[in-house]
Amino acid sequence: MTNKLFVALFLVASILTIALLLRLSGYATDSKKLTSTAMVDGLLAKCPNTPNCVSSELHEDDKHSVRAITLSRHLTENPWPLVKETIEIMGGTIVDEQDMYLSAHFSSKIFKFVDDFEVRWDQPAGLLHIRSASRVGYSDLGENKRRIAEFKSRLITLDKNRANN
């Protein structure tokens, strides 16, 4: 490869990298401006067709589906203190809390994309319904599904530790 060709390829790659970084930075800025989805008719909002959202409610396919959390006997009276503690341990920020609903934000480490994390307490069924969704973009590379899995694991562990003490 000649030096001129190498320099030209390097410049093209550099320009494309800068353009990509600027676009990602724009997405991150957009994600901070948008607001949470909140509940719709008493349920967590339906996921869009993009693969960057998972929910235990209103899913039409397996790619958006996760299981709700069945509450232990210990948590059926009031799961919120443990839910809030788990979210905060994971680095989330609680932004709205109602009787049967809680909303939090998580930010990605590099570009600070804001993701919404929502929990709805179905008290009669003894379930916590959960939804985690990116505000912008198309793919989240499975981050929202991993976040829910981590949330479930930490919540169950904290609950068992409290029950044993």
VMD Tcl script that builds the backbone (N, CA, C; Angstrom):
set m [mol new atoms 495]
animate dup $m
set s [atomselect $m all]
$s set {name element resname resid chain x y z} {
  {N N MET 1 A 0.844 -1.165 0.000}
  {CA C MET 1 A 0.000 0.000 0.000}
  {C C MET 1 A 0.897 1.240 0.000}
  {N N THR 2 A 0.576 2.170 -0.854}
  {CA C THR 2 A 1.388 3.383 -0.921}
  {C C THR 2 A 1.039 4.314 0.232}
  {N N ASN 3 A 1.953 5.236 0.493}
  {CA C ASN 3 A 1.736 6.190 1.584}
  {C C ASN 3 A 0.506 7.056 1.338}
  {N N LYS 4 A 0.282 7.473 0.095}
  {CA C LYS 4 A -0.878 8.324 -0.207}
  {C C LYS 4 A -2.183 7.584 0.057}
  {N N LEU 5 A -2.236 6.322 -0.341}
  {CA C LEU 5 A -3.445 5.522 -0.121}
  {C C LEU 5 A -3.674 5.317 1.378}
  {N N PHE 6 A -2.610 5.035 2.105}
  {CA C PHE 6 A -2.714 4.857 3.548}
  {C C PHE 6 A -3.226 6.134 4.218}
  {N N VAL 7 A -2.691 7.267 3.834}
  {CA C VAL 7 A -3.121 8.552 4.411}
  {C C VAL 7 A -4.591 8.810 4.076}
  {N N ALA 8 A -4.996 8.535 2.854}
  {CA C ALA 8 A -6.388 8.745 2.444}
  {C C ALA 8 A -7.326 7.853 3.252}
  {N N LEU 9 A -6.978 6.575 3.411}
  {CA C LEU 9 A -7.795 5.661 4.199}
  {C C LEU 9 A -7.857 6.091 5.662}
  {N N PHE 10 A -6.733 6.542 6.178}
  {CA C PHE 10 A -6.687 7.014 7.557}
  {C C PHE 10 A -7.598 8.226 7.746}
  {N N LEU 11 A -7.555 9.167 6.799}
  {CA C LEU 11 A -8.415 10.345 6.889}
  {C C LEU 11 A -9.894 9.981 6.819}
  {N N VAL 12 A -10.243 9.078 5.913}
  {CA C VAL 12 A -11.642 8.645 5.791}
  {C C VAL 12 A -12.091 7.969 7.087}
  {N N ALA 13 A -11.271 7.087 7.623}
  {CA C ALA 13 A -11.605 6.403 8.875}
  {C C ALA 13 A -11.737 7.401 10.020}
  {N N SER 14 A -10.875 8.376 10.059}
  {CA C SER 14 A -10.932 9.401 11.115}
  {C C SER 14 A -12.209 10.223 11.017}
  {N N ILE 15 A -12.564 10.617 9.807}
  {CA C ILE 15 A -13.783 11.410 9.600}
  {C C ILE 15 A -15.019 10.597 9.990}
  {N N LEU 16 A -15.057 9.332 9.589}
  {CA C LEU 16 A -16.192 8.479 9.942}
  {C C LEU 16 A -16.281 8.268 11.457}
  {N N THR 17 A -15.157 8.114 12.108}
  {CA C THR 17 A -15.140 7.942 13.562}
  {C C THR 17 A -15.644 9.195 14.265}
  {N N ILE 18 A -15.185 10.335 13.811}
  {CA C ILE 18 A -15.636 11.604 14.404}
  {C C ILE 18 A -17.141 11.792 14.179}
  {N N ALA 19 A -17.617 11.478 12.991}
  {CA C ALA 19 A -19.048 11.601 12.694}
  {C C ALA 19 A -19.863 10.672 13.593}
  {N N LEU 20 A -19.399 9.454 13.786}
  {CA C LEU 20 A -20.087 8.498 14.656}
  {C C LEU 20 A -20.119 9.004 16.092}
  {N N LEU 21 A -19.004 9.498 16.583}
  {CA C LEU 21 A -18.944 10.015 17.953}
  {C C LEU 21 A -19.862 11.221 18.138}
  {N N LEU 22 A -19.919 12.097 17.145}
  {CA C LEU 22 A -20.819 13.242 17.218}
  {C C LEU 22 A -22.277 12.792 17.229}
  {N N ARG 23 A -22.600 11.804 16.423}
  {CA C ARG 23 A -23.980 11.296 16.382}
  {C C ARG 23 A -24.350 10.656 17.714}
  {N N LEU 24 A -23.457 9.850 18.278}
  {CA C LEU 24 A -23.717 9.228 19.577}
  {C C LEU 24 A -23.880 10.284 20.665}
  {N N SER 25 A -23.069 11.310 20.603}
  {CA C SER 25 A -23.190 12.407 21.560}
  {C C SER 25 A -24.544 13.097 21.413}
  {N N GLY 26 A -25.010 13.246 20.188}
  {CA C GLY 26 A -26.333 13.833 19.940}
  {C C GLY 26 A -27.442 12.966 20.498}
  {N N TYR 27 A -27.342 11.639 20.316}
  {CA C TYR 27 A -28.323 10.718 20.900}
  {C C TYR 27 A -28.342 10.849 22.417}
  {N N ALA 28 A -27.167 10.931 23.020}
  {CA C ALA 28 A -27.088 11.049 24.482}
  {C C ALA 28 A -27.774 12.330 24.948}
  {N N THR 29 A -27.537 13.424 24.243}
  {CA C THR 29 A -28.182 14.688 24.584}
  {C C THR 29 A -29.696 14.569 24.431}
  {N N ASP 30 A -30.139 13.928 23.352}
  {CA C ASP 30 A -31.572 13.726 23.138}
  {C C ASP 30 A -32.181 12.891 24.256}
  {N N SER 31 A -31.477 11.864 24.704}
  {CA C SER 31 A -32.030 10.979 25.732}
  {C C SER 31 A -32.242 11.716 27.049}
  {N N LYS 32 A -31.447 12.742 27.309}
  {CA C LYS 32 A -31.606 13.515 28.547}
  {C C LYS 32 A -32.811 14.455 28.475}
  {N N LYS 33 A -33.186 14.852 27.268}
  {CA C LYS 33 A -34.290 15.800 27.094}
  {C C LYS 33 A -35.658 15.121 27.152}
  {N N LEU 34 A -35.715 13.848 26.786}
  {CA C LEU 34 A -36.987 13.134 26.748}
  {C C LEU 34 A -37.458 12.809 28.163}
  {N N THR 35 A -38.727 12.465 28.299}
  {CA C THR 35 A -39.276 12.134 29.612}
  {C C THR 35 A -39.657 10.663 29.671}
  {N N SER 36 A -39.880 10.190 30.889}
  {CA C SER 36 A -40.288 8.807 31.109}
  {C C SER 36 A -41.649 8.556 30.477}
  {N N THR 37 A -41.926 7.279 30.202}
  {CA C THR 37 A -43.191 6.928 29.577}
  {C C THR 37 A -44.343 6.897 30.568}
  {N N ALA 38 A -44.108 6.557 31.814}
  {CA C ALA 38 A -45.129 6.413 32.862}
  {C C ALA 38 A -46.105 5.300 32.494}
  {N N MET 39 A -47.114 5.136 33.310}
  {CA C MET 39 A -48.072 4.053 33.086}
  {C C MET 39 A -49.154 4.489 32.099}
  {N N VAL 40 A -49.741 3.490 31.453}
  {CA C VAL 40 A -50.833 3.703 30.521}
  {C C VAL 40 A -51.987 2.816 30.969}
  {N N ASP 41 A -53.090 3.426 31.336}
  {CA C ASP 41 A -54.269 2.686 31.816}
  {C C ASP 41 A -53.926 1.730 32.962}
  {N N GLY 42 A -53.060 2.175 33.857}
  {CA C GLY 42 A -52.725 1.385 35.036}
  {C C GLY 42 A -51.695 0.291 34.817}
  {N N LEU 43 A -51.127 0.201 33.616}
  {CA C LEU 43 A -50.116 -0.806 33.289}
  {C C LEU 43 A -48.863 -0.115 32.784}
  {N N LEU 44 A -47.752 -0.839 32.803}
  {CA C LEU 44 A -46.521 -0.306 32.222}
  {C C LEU 44 A -46.711 -0.156 30.720}
  {N N ALA 45 A -46.097 0.866 30.160}
  {CA C ALA 45 A -46.239 1.133 28.728}
  {C C ALA 45 A -45.720 -0.033 27.892}
  {N N LYS 46 A -46.320 -0.213 26.755}
  {CA C LYS 46 A -45.899 -1.240 25.799}
  {C C LYS 46 A -44.538 -0.860 25.217}
  {N N CYS 47 A -43.703 -1.845 24.977}
  {CA C CYS 47 A -42.410 -1.600 24.337}
  {C C CYS 47 A -42.608 -1.240 22.864}
  {N N PRO 48 A -41.749 -0.365 22.339}
  {CA C PRO 48 A -41.798 -0.102 20.896}
  {C C PRO 48 A -41.265 -1.316 20.131}
  {N N ASN 49 A -41.273 -1.249 18.828}
  {CA C ASN 49 A -40.802 -2.372 18.004}
  {C C ASN 49 A -39.285 -2.537 18.019}
  {N N THR 50 A -38.561 -1.583 18.570}
  {CA C THR 50 A -37.106 -1.678 18.622}
  {C C THR 50 A -36.677 -2.663 19.712}
  {N N PRO 51 A -35.496 -3.274 19.560}
  {CA C PRO 51 A -35.056 -4.280 20.535}
  {C C PRO 51 A -34.424 -3.696 21.800}
  {N N ASN 52 A -34.608 -2.406 22.066}
  {CA C ASN 52 A -33.962 -1.786 23.225}
  {C C ASN 52 A -34.931 -1.568 24.388}
  {N N CYS 53 A -35.888 -2.462 24.533}
  {CA C CYS 53 A -36.872 -2.381 25.609}
  {C C CYS 53 A -37.314 -3.791 25.982}
  {N N VAL 54 A -37.454 -4.024 27.286}
  {CA C VAL 54 A -38.019 -5.280 27.770}
  {C C VAL 54 A -39.010 -4.967 28.885}
  {N N SER 55 A -40.041 -5.806 28.991}
  {CA C SER 55 A -41.092 -5.565 29.963}
  {C C SER 55 A -41.769 -6.872 30.341}
  {N N SER 56 A -42.334 -6.888 31.536}
  {CA C SER 56 A -43.106 -8.061 31.955}
  {C C SER 56 A -44.597 -7.870 31.664}
  {N N GLU 57 A -44.965 -6.740 31.077}
  {CA C GLU 57 A -46.364 -6.477 30.713}
  {C C GLU 57 A -46.457 -6.055 29.252}
  {N N LEU 58 A -47.609 -6.342 28.657}
  {CA C LEU 58 A -47.946 -5.869 27.311}
  {C C LEU 58 A -46.890 -6.168 26.255}
  {N N HIS 59 A -46.367 -7.368 26.259}
  {CA C HIS 59 A -45.399 -7.749 25.230}
  {C C HIS 59 A -46.080 -8.667 24.233}
  {N N GLU 60 A -45.727 -8.475 22.986}
  {CA C GLU 60 A -46.333 -9.279 21.929}
  {C C GLU 60 A -45.395 -10.360 21.418}
  {N N ASP 61 A -44.151 -10.341 21.881}
  {CA C ASP 61 A -43.183 -11.316 21.392}
  {C C ASP 61 A -42.137 -11.588 22.463}
  {N N ASP 62 A -41.346 -12.617 22.249}
  {CA C ASP 62 A -40.343 -13.027 23.233}
  {C C ASP 62 A -39.178 -12.058 23.364}
  {N N LYS 63 A -38.873 -11.303 22.306}
  {CA C LYS 63 A -37.702 -10.425 22.380}
  {C C LYS 63 A -37.891 -9.278 23.367}
  {N N HIS 64 A -39.132 -8.920 23.670}
  {CA C HIS 64 A -39.409 -7.848 24.624}
  {C C HIS 64 A -39.851 -8.375 25.993}
  {N N SER 65 A -39.952 -9.671 26.127}
  {CA C SER 65 A -40.578 -10.264 27.300}
  {C C SER 65 A -39.583 -10.669 28.387}
  {N N VAL 66 A -39.922 -10.316 29.621}
  {CA C VAL 66 A -39.240 -10.827 30.811}
  {C C VAL 66 A -40.329 -11.224 31.801}
  {N N ARG 67 A -39.977 -12.067 32.742}
  {CA C ARG 67 A -40.960 -12.490 33.738}
  {C C ARG 67 A -41.073 -11.469 34.860}
  {N N ALA 68 A -42.288 -11.296 35.337}
  {CA C ALA 68 A -42.508 -10.457 36.513}
  {C C ALA 68 A -41.863 -11.145 37.715}
  {N N ILE 69 A -41.617 -10.378 38.758}
  {CA C ILE 69 A -41.010 -10.924 39.968}
  {C C ILE 69 A -42.127 -11.315 40.931}
  {N N THR 70 A -42.129 -12.581 41.316}
  {CA C THR 70 A -43.070 -13.043 42.320}
  {C C THR 70 A -42.516 -12.669 43.686}
  {N N LEU 71 A -43.301 -11.927 44.447}
  {CA C LEU 71 A -42.827 -11.439 45.737}
  {C C LEU 71 A -42.855 -12.536 46.798}
  {N N SER 72 A -41.837 -12.518 47.633}
  {CA C SER 72 A -41.819 -13.430 48.777}
  {C C SER 72 A -42.865 -12.962 49.783}
  {N N ARG 73 A -43.215 -13.827 50.697}
  {CA C ARG 73 A -44.177 -13.474 51.733}
  {C C ARG 73 A -43.734 -12.223 52.489}
  {N N HIS 74 A -42.439 -12.117 52.684}
  {CA C HIS 74 A -41.856 -10.989 53.404}
  {C C HIS 74 A -42.084 -9.664 52.677}
  {N N LEU 75 A -42.071 -9.682 51.357}
  {CA C LEU 75 A -42.185 -8.449 50.568}
  {C C LEU 75 A -43.608 -8.079 50.156}
  {N N THR 76 A -44.561 -8.981 50.339}
  {CA C THR 76 A -45.915 -8.700 49.850}
  {C C THR 76 A -46.570 -7.518 50.559}
  {N N GLU 77 A -46.148 -7.203 51.782}
  {CA C GLU 77 A -46.743 -6.075 52.508}
  {C C GLU 77 A -46.290 -4.734 51.947}
  {N N ASN 78 A -44.996 -4.596 51.654}
  {CA C ASN 78 A -44.480 -3.344 51.099}
  {C C ASN 78 A -43.095 -3.588 50.494}
  {N N PRO 79 A -43.035 -3.780 49.185}
  {CA C PRO 79 A -41.738 -4.054 48.555}
  {C C PRO 79 A -40.900 -2.802 48.293}
  {N N TRP 80 A -41.491 -1.598 48.393}
  {CA C TRP 80 A -40.808 -0.377 47.953}
  {C C TRP 80 A -39.473 -0.097 48.628}
  {N N PRO 81 A -39.333 -0.248 49.946}
  {CA C PRO 81 A -38.007 0.043 50.519}
  {C C PRO 81 A -36.893 -0.801 49.884}
  {N N LEU 82 A -37.149 -2.082 49.678}
  {CA C LEU 82 A -36.133 -2.956 49.086}
  {C C LEU 82 A -35.954 -2.677 47.599}
  {N N VAL 83 A -37.041 -2.358 46.905}
  {CA C VAL 83 A -36.957 -2.009 45.477}
  {C C VAL 83 A -36.094 -0.760 45.308}
  {N N LYS 84 A -36.368 0.266 46.110}
  {CA C LYS 84 A -35.599 1.510 46.016}
  {C C LYS 84 A -34.130 1.283 46.367}
  {N N GLU 85 A -33.880 0.516 47.406}
  {CA C GLU 85 A -32.493 0.227 47.789}
  {C C GLU 85 A -31.757 -0.495 46.667}
  {N N THR 86 A -32.422 -1.454 46.046}
  {CA C THR 86 A -31.804 -2.214 44.949}
  {C C THR 86 A -31.475 -1.307 43.778}
  {N N ILE 87 A -32.397 -0.439 43.401}
  {CA C ILE 87 A -32.163 0.496 42.292}
  {C C ILE 87 A -30.975 1.401 42.605}
  {N N GLU 88 A -30.937 1.925 43.817}
  {CA C GLU 88 A -29.844 2.829 44.190}
  {C C GLU 88 A -28.501 2.110 44.242}
  {N N ILE 89 A -28.471 0.877 44.719}
  {CA C ILE 89 A -27.231 0.083 44.724}
  {C C ILE 89 A -26.717 -0.097 43.298}
  {N N MET 90 A -27.645 -0.263 42.362}
  {CA C MET 90 A -27.276 -0.476 40.960}
  {C C MET 90 A -26.883 0.825 40.252}
  {N N GLY 91 A -27.021 1.967 40.919}
  {CA C GLY 91 A -26.634 3.232 40.308}
  {C C GLY 91 A -27.773 4.006 39.685}
  {N N GLY 92 A -29.009 3.574 39.916}
  {CA C GLY 92 A -30.157 4.279 39.383}
  {C C GLY 92 A -30.572 5.442 40.262}
  {N N THR 93 A -31.350 6.345 39.675}
  {CA C THR 93 A -31.883 7.497 40.381}
  {C C THR 93 A -33.401 7.440 40.310}
  {N N ILE 94 A -34.050 7.400 41.453}
  {CA C ILE 94 A -35.506 7.338 41.492}
  {C C ILE 94 A -36.053 8.730 41.183}
  {N N VAL 95 A -36.995 8.790 40.221}
  {CA C VAL 95 A -37.530 10.083 39.784}
  {C C VAL 95 A -39.020 10.241 40.058}
  {N N ASP 96 A -39.737 9.149 40.299}
  {CA C ASP 96 A -41.168 9.236 40.581}
  {C C ASP 96 A -41.569 8.029 41.411}
  {N N GLU 97 A -42.386 8.293 42.424}
  {CA C GLU 97 A -42.871 7.195 43.256}
  {C C GLU 97 A -44.325 7.466 43.589}
  {N N GLN 98 A -45.157 6.486 43.292}
  {CA C GLN 98 A -46.569 6.550 43.624}
  {C C GLN 98 A -46.914 5.306 44.436}
  {N N ASP 99 A -48.182 5.111 44.769}
  {CA C ASP 99 A -48.568 3.958 45.590}
  {C C ASP 99 A -48.136 2.627 44.983}
  {N N MET 100 A -48.390 2.451 43.713}
  {CA C MET 100 A -48.143 1.159 43.072}
  {C C MET 100 A -47.154 1.255 41.901}
  {N N TYR 101 A -46.429 2.363 41.804}
  {CA C TYR 101 A -45.548 2.586 40.653}
  {C C TYR 101 A -44.305 3.345 41.084}
  {N N LEU 102 A -43.183 2.956 40.488}
  {CA C LEU 102 A -41.920 3.639 40.754}
  {C C LEU 102 A -41.153 3.761 39.443}
  {N N SER 103 A -40.559 4.916 39.214}
  {CA C SER 103 A -39.786 5.160 38.000}
  {C C SER 103 A -38.380 5.616 38.382}
  {N N ALA 104 A -37.399 5.116 37.648}
  {CA C ALA 104 A -36.002 5.483 37.891}
  {C C ALA 104 A -35.298 5.676 36.560}
  {N N HIS 105 A -34.143 6.334 36.631}
  {CA C HIS 105 A -33.283 6.520 35.457}
  {C C HIS 105 A -31.944 5.856 35.715}
  {N N PHE 106 A -31.400 5.281 34.670}
  {CA C PHE 106 A -30.033 4.784 34.677}
  {C C PHE 106 A -29.303 5.473 33.537}
  {N N SER 107 A -28.042 5.827 33.731}
  {CA C SER 107 A -27.240 6.464 32.688}
  {C C SER 107 A -26.074 5.563 32.327}
  {N N SER 108 A -25.802 5.462 31.026}
  {CA C SER 108 A -24.664 4.653 30.586}
  {C C SER 108 A -23.359 5.344 30.979}
  {N N LYS 109 A -22.318 4.572 31.093}
  {CA C LYS 109 A -21.044 5.092 31.597}
  {C C LYS 109 A -20.351 6.033 30.619}
  {N N ILE 110 A -20.366 5.717 29.350}
  {CA C ILE 110 A -19.556 6.491 28.412}
  {C C ILE 110 A -20.277 7.736 27.918}
  {N N PHE 111 A -21.397 7.580 27.238}
  {CA C PHE 111 A -22.077 8.732 26.643}
  {C C PHE 111 A -23.194 9.287 27.517}
  {N N LYS 112 A -23.472 8.639 28.637}
  {CA C LYS 112 A -24.522 9.081 29.572}
  {C C LYS 112 A -25.918 9.027 28.955}
  {N N PHE 113 A -26.178 7.988 28.115}
  {CA C PHE 113 A -27.522 7.758 27.615}
  {C C PHE 113 A -28.433 7.494 28.807}
  {N N VAL 114 A -29.634 8.047 28.797}
  {CA C VAL 114 A -30.584 7.829 29.886}
  {C C VAL 114 A -31.551 6.720 29.484}
  {N N ASP 115 A -31.680 5.719 30.345}
  {CA C ASP 115 A -32.653 4.644 30.175}
  {C C ASP 115 A -33.686 4.753 31.278}
  {N N ASP 116 A -34.921 4.403 30.958}
  {CA C ASP 116 A -36.001 4.404 31.941}
  {C C ASP 116 A -36.147 3.008 32.530}
  {N N PHE 117 A -36.371 2.962 33.832}
  {CA C PHE 117 A -36.590 1.709 34.558}
  {C C PHE 117 A -37.843 1.906 35.391}
  {N N GLU 118 A -38.831 1.057 35.174}
  {CA C GLU 118 A -40.109 1.230 35.850}
  {C C GLU 118 A -40.538 -0.066 36.533}
  {N N VAL 119 A -41.180 0.108 37.682}
  {CA C VAL 119 A -41.681 -1.024 38.448}
  {C C VAL 119 A -43.129 -0.736 38.826}
  {N N ARG 120 A -44.011 -1.696 38.564}
  {CA C ARG 120 A -45.411 -1.580 38.975}
  {C C ARG 120 A -45.728 -2.727 39.914}
  {N N TRP 121 A -46.247 -2.399 41.070}
  {CA C TRP 121 A -46.600 -3.388 42.073}
  {C C TRP 121 A -48.037 -3.839 41.847}
  {N N ASP 122 A -48.191 -5.102 41.484}
  {CA C ASP 122 A -49.505 -5.720 41.348}
  {C C ASP 122 A -49.772 -6.415 42.678}
  {N N GLN 123 A -50.294 -5.669 43.629}
  {CA C GLN 123 A -50.458 -6.160 44.988}
  {C C GLN 123 A -51.353 -7.399 45.069}
  {N N PRO 124 A -52.529 -7.427 44.400}
  {CA C PRO 124 A -53.384 -8.619 44.508}
  {C C PRO 124 A -52.703 -9.897 44.018}
  {N N ALA 125 A -51.885 -9.777 42.984}
  {CA C ALA 125 A -51.206 -10.957 42.426}
  {C C ALA 125 A -49.876 -11.247 43.115}
  {N N GLY 126 A -49.389 -10.310 43.938}
  {CA C GLY 126 A -48.092 -10.497 44.597}
  {C C GLY 126 A -46.929 -10.450 43.623}
  {N N LEU 127 A -47.026 -9.555 42.623}
  {CA C LEU 127 A -46.007 -9.464 41.569}
  {C C LEU 127 A -45.452 -8.048 41.464}
  {N N LEU 128 A -44.210 -7.979 41.032}
  {CA C LEU 128 A -43.626 -6.724 40.587}
  {C C LEU 128 A -43.448 -6.833 39.080}
  {N N HIS 129 A -44.129 -5.973 38.342}
  {CA C HIS 129 A -43.922 -5.903 36.902}
  {C C HIS 129 A -42.826 -4.884 36.650}
  {N N ILE 130 A -41.968 -5.176 35.692}
  {CA C ILE 130 A -40.801 -4.342 35.448}
  {C C ILE 130 A -40.662 -4.042 33.956}
  {N N ARG 131 A -40.115 -2.864 33.689}
  {CA C ARG 131 A -39.870 -2.433 32.313}
  {C C ARG 131 A -38.576 -1.623 32.308}
  {N N SER 132 A -37.707 -1.922 31.370}
  {CA C SER 132 A -36.473 -1.166 31.202}
  {C C SER 132 A -36.338 -0.853 29.722}
  {N N ALA 133 A -36.138 0.439 29.409}
  {CA C ALA 133 A -36.140 0.849 28.008}
  {C C ALA 133 A -35.165 1.989 27.756}
  {N N SER 134 A -34.491 1.910 26.624}
  {CA C SER 134 A -33.660 3.020 26.166}
  {C C SER 134 A -34.569 4.088 25.596}
  {N N ARG 135 A -34.203 5.327 25.788}
  {CA C ARG 135 A -35.025 6.427 25.275}
  {C C ARG 135 A -34.763 6.722 23.816}
  {N N VAL 136 A -33.556 6.450 23.352}
  {CA C VAL 136 A -33.189 6.753 21.967}
  {C C VAL 136 A -32.466 5.559 21.362}
  {N N GLY 137 A -32.309 5.617 20.065}
  {CA C GLY 137 A -31.546 4.591 19.368}
  {C C GLY 137 A -32.376 3.371 19.023}
  {N N TYR 138 A -31.704 2.388 18.524}
  {CA C TYR 138 A -32.373 1.157 18.092}
  {C C TYR 138 A -31.996 -0.016 18.983}
  {N N SER 139 A -30.730 -0.315 19.060}
  {CA C SER 139 A -30.283 -1.455 19.854}
  {C C SER 139 A -29.592 -0.976 21.118}
  {N N ASP 140 A -29.721 -1.759 22.162}
  {CA C ASP 140 A -29.017 -1.470 23.415}
  {C C ASP 140 A -28.011 -2.573 23.732}
  {N N LEU 141 A -27.814 -3.475 22.773}
  {CA C LEU 141 A -26.893 -4.604 22.919}
  {C C LEU 141 A -27.242 -5.459 24.141}
  {N N GLY 142 A -28.524 -5.526 24.478}
  {CA C GLY 142 A -28.995 -6.368 25.574}
  {C C GLY 142 A -28.885 -5.756 26.960}
  {N N GLU 143 A -28.541 -4.475 27.038}
  {CA C GLU 143 A -28.324 -3.833 28.343}
  {C C GLU 143 A -29.577 -3.816 29.214}
  {N N ASN 144 A -30.731 -3.533 28.650}
  {CA C ASN 144 A -31.949 -3.470 29.457}
  {C C ASN 144 A -32.334 -4.840 30.012}
  {N N LYS 145 A -32.137 -5.881 29.239}
  {CA C LYS 145 A -32.417 -7.234 29.730}
  {C C LYS 145 A -31.436 -7.602 30.842}
  {N N ARG 146 A -30.169 -7.241 30.682}
  {CA C ARG 146 A -29.173 -7.490 31.735}
  {C C ARG 146 A -29.508 -6.706 33.004}
  {N N ARG 147 A -29.962 -5.468 32.833}
  {CA C ARG 147 A -30.313 -4.635 33.994}
  {C C ARG 147 A -31.446 -5.279 34.793}
  {N N ILE 148 A -32.459 -5.778 34.103}
  {CA C ILE 148 A -33.575 -6.415 34.804}
  {C C ILE 148 A -33.111 -7.691 35.488}
  {N N ALA 149 A -32.262 -8.473 34.829}
  {CA C ALA 149 A -31.740 -9.693 35.461}
  {C C ALA 149 A -30.942 -9.353 36.715}
  {N N GLU 150 A -30.128 -8.305 36.649}
  {CA C GLU 150 A -29.362 -7.879 37.824}
  {C C GLU 150 A -30.291 -7.386 38.928}
  {N N PHE 151 A -31.310 -6.622 38.547}
  {CA C PHE 151 A -32.269 -6.120 39.528}
  {C C PHE 151 A -32.946 -7.282 40.264}
  {N N LYS 152 A -33.425 -8.265 39.506}
  {CA C LYS 152 A -34.079 -9.426 40.119}
  {C C LYS 152 A -33.135 -10.143 41.079}
  {N N SER 153 A -31.925 -10.393 40.624}
  {CA C SER 153 A -30.947 -11.111 41.433}
  {C C SER 153 A -30.635 -10.362 42.724}
  {N N ARG 154 A -30.371 -9.075 42.618}
  {CA C ARG 154 A -30.038 -8.277 43.805}
  {C C ARG 154 A -31.229 -8.166 44.758}
  {N N LEU 155 A -32.422 -7.977 44.208}
  {CA C LEU 155 A -33.613 -7.861 45.041}
  {C C LEU 155 A -33.855 -9.154 45.827}
  {N N ILE 156 A -33.739 -10.272 45.156}
  {CA C ILE 156 A -33.940 -11.567 45.813}
  {C C ILE 156 A -32.883 -11.787 46.893}
  {N N THR 157 A -31.641 -11.450 46.594}
  {CA C THR 157 A -30.556 -11.611 47.574}
  {C C THR 157 A -30.776 -10.715 48.783}
  {N N LEU 158 A -31.113 -9.459 48.568}
  {CA C LEU 158 A -31.385 -8.552 49.685}
  {C C LEU 158 A -32.561 -9.042 50.516}
  {N N ASP 159 A -33.601 -9.519 49.846}
  {CA C ASP 159 A -34.775 -10.025 50.547}
  {C C ASP 159 A -34.415 -11.226 51.427}
  {N N LYS 160 A -33.641 -12.153 50.884}
  {CA C LYS 160 A -33.232 -13.341 51.666}
  {C C LYS 160 A -32.362 -12.935 52.855}
  {N N ASN 161 A -31.446 -11.993 52.626}
  {CA C ASN 161 A -30.592 -11.535 53.727}
  {C C ASN 161 A -31.415 -10.887 54.825}
  {N N ARG 162 A -32.404 -10.091 54.465}
  {CA C ARG 162 A -33.245 -9.426 55.470}
  {C C ARG 162 A -34.110 -10.442 56.195}
  {N N ALA 163 A -34.622 -11.425 55.467}
  {CA C ALA 163 A -35.480 -12.433 56.079}
  {C C ALA 163 A -34.708 -13.287 57.085}
  {N N ASN 164 A -33.402 -13.499 56.822}
  {CA C ASN 164 A -32.578 -14.328 57.701}
  {C C ASN 164 A -32.066 -13.576 58.915}
  {N N ASN 165 A -32.165 -12.264 58.925}
  {CA C ASN 165 A -31.663 -11.473 60.057}
  {C C ASN 165 A -32.726 -11.202 61.078}
}
mol reanalyze $m
mol bondsrecalc $m
mol representation Tube
mol addrep $m
